[in-house]
């Protein structure tokens, strides 16, 4: 499994790459201080019944059981995955900064929902943070390596099951999720504020920032996917953006798609002053409509606008009567995971607030109306046939087939839609049917605040119609036509479920902890000034 997963991790868990040619937190604050959706009403205004809330709390309790089972108590580090029976012998034997971050914010959610006590939560977090402080990392950037043994704490150089070699890598986005969790702990657990802050402030996201990624005359640069501190066999660029310590080997690609999970690293870099504010407008919303970009999914609609002196093509894709700013692969975790921490819909009233609900509706319509699966929710997850794979709605993704996977699709057969692109690409015949669609529950939970009734109904149907629920909550993925279920749990995916439930049931608690005054001062004005071309 690790061998398969690491290939996709470069795109999925490593943020679904697009290849292109320190602040002081305040004291702990009450949950929900940053935005204000209530525990009984979603952003769509729908009210939930007491029975609905009880169901969601049960999901949270069971999901927490899987997170708990993945943790090595002596180190406080979670494993990457565990078998569906939650047997400790079924843990994968490796972990990442993202996994550790997911466990930490899930612990805060479990505490606030009353699933564990405050003392238990504090002791768990203290163990984890003390262990993280002991991990070997890159001294000059303060960044952590991508894979560790959660028991011995060694940086992994071979996969536990296959023995295949690993060259230690330092990912910008994986470190982003760890830093996000540390920011949550800083404000959520006062007795750990100092330790969490010290760790987080030592992480310099400016080490990834290439100010000239889009040319010498462009004010906004991009972040690299990451770097190696040993010469790799992969494509690399030698350099050091901070001129601190020896040169490193950067990935050849930058993260160039805005609506994708790497924006968490961008948000943190901007909020801490390690990356300039102009960078917010550096990544592409879509590429401009010229033949230079005819490898992308479709011809975008939109117009050029200028913010902070940076020209931005405010592009959108058209899907079933909607104009939507696409993600890289058309999946849910790219589009919504950063919003678990940053109140994008509250601050981006003419951008994210418009786009997010349309994106959810498009995922629903694809599953229910276009592909006719009877279920919806598409995002990278365990492959029910084995390993790990990317899934999404092809038409909601920028990737038009440049990757070896040929774009992200919702089914095992990789059914795609390829429209004409101006006069530089002919259309391919539209599919007459879709194959074995793969739905992952974490995608449905990410949609919960935008369409709670559709989400609850979808989850109930998955649980009733398949063997999709175990002692740790929903299993990771279901192939809905064959009925094949990936009966295991991933800490990343379970962490997204816990984060979504924490915000929904506890008045945006995760966002409230993440958003200090400085985060709000630095990020909110950027989101307020932008106007997406999204709409209906």
Secondary structure as UniProt FT lines:
FT   HELIX           2..9
FT   TURN            10..15
FT   TURN            31..32
FT   TURN            43..44
FT   HELIX           50..70
FT   STRAND          71..72
FT   TURN            73..76
FT   STRAND          77..78
FT   STRAND          81..83
FT   TURN            84..85
FT   HELIX           88..90
FT   HELIX           97..112
FT   TURN            113..114
FT   HELIX           118..134
FT   TURN            139..141
FT   TURN            150..152
FT   TURN            160..162
FT   STRAND          170..171
FT   HELIX           172..188
FT   HELIX           190..192
FT   HELIX           193..201
FT   HELIX           205..208
FT   STRAND          209..210
FT   TURN            211..214
FT   TURN            216..217
FT   STRAND          222..224
FT   STRAND          226..228
FT   STRAND          236..239
FT   TURN            241..242
FT   STRAND          248..251
FT   TURN            261..262
FT   HELIX           263..271
FT   TURN            272..273
FT   HELIX           277..281
FT   HELIX           291..293
FT   TURN            294..295
FT   STRAND          301..307
FT   TURN            308..309
FT   STRAND          310..319
FT   TURN            320..321
FT   STRAND          322..324
FT   HELIX           332..336
FT   HELIX           338..340
FT   HELIX           344..347
FT   TURN            349..351
FT   HELIX           352..365
FT   HELIX           366..370
FT   STRAND          381..382
FT   TURN            384..385
FT   STRAND          388..389
FT   HELIX           394..396
FT   TURN            404..405
FT   TURN            412..413
FT   TURN            422..424
FT   STRAND          437..439
FT   HELIX           441..446
FT   TURN            447..450
FT   HELIX           452..465
FT   STRAND          469..470
FT   TURN            471..472
FT   STRAND          473..474
FT   STRAND          477..479
FT   TURN            480..483
FT   STRAND          484..486
FT   STRAND          488..490
FT   HELIX           491..505
FT   TURN            506..507
FT   HELIX           509..514
FT   HELIX           517..529
//
